[in-house]
Amino acid sequence: RAVYDESCVGCHRENGEGGVAEFNGEKIKVPNFKSKGAMAASDEKLADYIRNGEEGAMPAFNDKLKPEEITALVKFIRTEFQGK
């Protein structure tokens, strides 16, 4: 939870619902972790998004988080927001 609160809450919100956020001075639509796409994504795909980001939509955290923190974030998202 601490890593999520520090690195993710700003855009994905405390409840994981995302919404409109500001990123690099632009407003972006942050996906809900309960969306069909997020629910269907494999653990590796979610980890890849966290590691490498997405151009113009999400920063990369590869240089900010350890591999085990990224793995823990995926598990946290699955259990906290997706009920898996």
N, C-alpha and C positions, 0 to 999 in steps of 0.2 A: 504494500500500500504506500509506503514512504516513497519509493521510486516513482510510482504513478503520480502521487501528489506533487512531487518535485518536477517531474518532466512532462506530464501529460494533461493535468487538470486545466491548464490555461486554455487549451483548445477543445479537449474532449469532455470537459466539465467533470464535476465530482460524480455525476450519475452515468457517465459514459455515453450520453445522448448527443454529444457534439453540438452542431448548429453552426451559426455564423460566427467566425472568429477573425481576428486580424493576424496576417502572416506576411512578413516583409512589406508592411505598409499597404497591403491589399486585403480586402475582405474575401474570405474563402468559406466554402461550405464543408464543414467537418462531419464525416459520417458518424452515424450512430453505431455503437458496437453491437446493437441488436438488429441491424439491417441484414437483409438477406445476403448481401455480399460479404459482410464481416462474419456472419454465422457460417457461411459456406467455405470461407478461406481456410486453408490448411494452417496448422501451427507454423510451419516453415514460411508460408506466405506472410503471415502476420509478423513474424520475426524479421523477414526481409524488409517489410515496410518500415519497421522500427529502425533497423540497421541503416538502410539506404535512403529512407524518405521517399518522397515523390515530388518531382519537379513542380515548383510553384504551389504545392499543396501541403507538404509536410517536411520538416527538416530531418536530416539524417542524424541518428544518435550513435552511430558506430564509434565515433571518437569520444563520446560522452558517457556511454554506458558499457559495462563489462558484459561479455557474452552471457554469464549467468544471470545478470540483471535483466537482460532482454528475454531470456527464457522465463524468468520469474514474472515479467510483465505479461507475456502471452498467457501463462497459467492464470494470473490474476484476472485478466480480461475474460478468459473463458469461464472462470468460476463466479466472479463478482457480477458480470454484466450479461453473460450468456447462459448461465445455469448449467454449464457442462462440467 
